[in-house]
Amino acid sequence: MASLVSVNVGTPRQISTRRGQAMLSAIVKEPVLGRVRVAGVNLAGDDQADRSVHGGPDKAVYAYAREDIDWWEEISGAELPNGVFGENLTTLGVDVSGSIIGERWALGSVVLEVCQPRLPCSKLGIRFGDLRMVKAFAKASRPGAYMRIIQEGDLGVGDEVTIVSRPDHGITLAMTADAVLKDPALVPKVLLAPQLSIELRQELSQAA
């Protein structure tokens, strides 16, 4: 059974770059217990530091697979907790990066729709204490899922993750991330996904 193994939230806080400069970010997420309300453009207790590049309707919730965190553990040799990638939802038994753009998940009383992959920025490197992580994340094609909220409600650890619908166009999050980061030849195909986030569609349309 696919399930939710951790719900993680965080608010903007100061993080330090390698040069000791302060930066405001909400990438540090902590697991929370109990039922969590999902409404508007956030989980209760969660926020973003810069809404121009993070958050909003098409990036309301970020999900990452525990299996992918385990893969990163193997190649890094470090123990990595749930929430380490700044994800709100840590799942088990879901091929998150293989999800189809427009796929809908039901968790608790919430329904979410997959709409774009995560594209790494310097804050991910700062979170891991290694700026090479930005390039490594792009290369790995394990981007996780940004999701829009279709039905507000609540969710919690242990909830089953059910795929309630899946478009037949076959355009995955991994393919979409690769179109942006590795293979521009994929861009025309990715643009065929009608549920792709507005922001990423505009970016890719300009590049096409």
N, C-alpha and C positions, 0 to 999 in steps of 0.2 A: 504494500500500500504506500503510495506517495504521501508524504506528510510534511508538516511544518515543524522543524526541530528547534528553531529559535526566532524570536521577534526582537528586533534591535532598533533602538531609537537614539537620537542624539541632537543636541542643539549647538549652534556655533560656539567655538572656543578658540583661543589662541593656540596655534601650533608653531613650532620653530623650524625654519629651514636649516640646511647644513651650514649656512653662513650665519646662523643665529638670528636671522630676521624673523619677526613675528608675522603670522598670517592667520586670518580668521577662516575657519573651516568647520563643517559639521560632519566630516568624514569619520570621526571617532564615534562609533555606535556601541551602546551597551545593551545586553539582553535584558528584557523585562518579563515579569511573570504576570499571569492573569490574562483576562480578555483585554484587547486593545482596540479602541475605536479607529476606524478608517473612514475618513470623510474629507470633503473639500479636495485639497491637494496634498494631504499628509496623513501619517499615522499620528495618533495622539502622543504628544511628547517629542515629536520629531520636527526638525526645521532645516533650512538651508541657509548658508551664509550669503550666497550670491545667486539670486533667483534668475539672473540673466543667463546663467549657464547651467544651473542645477535647479531641480524642482519644477513646479508648474504642473498643469494638467497632464502632460504627456510624460512626465518624470515624477509622478506622485509617489510611486513605490518602486524600490529596487530590490530584485530577488537574485540570489546566487546559490548555486548548488553546493551542498556539503561535500559531494563527490569531487567537485572542482577544487574546493579548499584542501581536501585530502591530497589531490594531485600536486598542488603547490607545496604542501608539506613535504612530499616525497622529493621534489626536486630542490627544495631549499634546505631541507634538514632541520627546519624550525617548526615548533608546535604553533599552530595557528588557530585561534578561537573563532567561534561563530561571530559574525559581524565585522571581521577584520577587513573585509573589502568595502566596508561602508554600506553593506546591504541591510535593508529593513527586514527581509524575510530570508532565512536560511532554510533550504528545502532538502529533503532526502527522497530519492526515488524519482526525481524529475530531471529530464535532460533540459535544463534551463537554456543553455546556449544553443541547443538544437530546436528550441521552440520556434513556431511559425509566427511571423508578424501577423497580428490580428487574432491569435489564439486566445481563448478566454479560460480563466481559471476560477473555480469556486473554492473558497476557503472560509470556513465558518459561515457567516451570513454575507460575506463580501464576494463580489465578482470583479475581477481585474482583467484587463486586456493588454497583451504584449504589444508594444509599439516601437521600441528601438533598443539597440544594444548600448552598453556603456562604452564610451570612448575615453581612454585613459588620459589624465592630465597630471601635472606635476604633483598635485596633492596626494595622489596614490603613491608616488615615489617617496614623498615625505613621510607618509603613514608607515611605510615599510623601512624607512631609514636608508633607502637606496634608490636613487633616481633612475637607475637602470631598470627598475621595475616597470616603468612606463613603457619602454620598448619591449620588455619581456611579455607584458600583458597583451600588447598589440599582436605580438608574434604567436601567442598561445591560442588565439581564436576561442577563448573561453570568456566572453564578455558579460554574461549575465543579462538580466532582463529589466529594462525600465518598463513600467506598466501604468496605464491610466485606470482610474476608478470608474467602473461601470455601475456598480451597485454599492452604496455605502453600507456599513455594518460593523461587525466586530470579528476578530479572529484571535487565535492564541495557539501556543505550543501544543502539538498533538493533533491539531486539525488535519483532516485529510485534504489533500490537494487533488481536485478533480478537474480534468480538462473537459469543459462542457461544450466547446465548439472549436473547430480548427479549419481555417480556410484551406482551399485546395491548391493555392498557387505555389506552395512549397518553399517560399523564401524565408530562410531561417535568420535568427539573430547573428549566428556566426558568419553566415554569408554576407549579411549587411555590414558587419564590422569589417570584414575583409575587403568589401567594396570601398570603404572609406580609407582603410589603413594599409592595404596591401595590393589590391587588384582593381584598379579603376574600370577594367573591362566588365566588371560585374554590375556597375552602376545602372545601366539601362534596365537590367532584369529586376534589380531591387526596387526601382521606381514603379514597377508594376503592382506592388503591394499597396492596395488602397488604404490600409490601416496604418501605414508608416507615419511616424510623428511628423507634425507640420514643420518643425524646425529642421529636422534631418532631411525631409523632402526638399525643402528650399535650398539647403546646402548642396545636396547631391544634384539638384536640377541645374544649379549654377555651374557645377563641375562637369556636367554631361556634355 
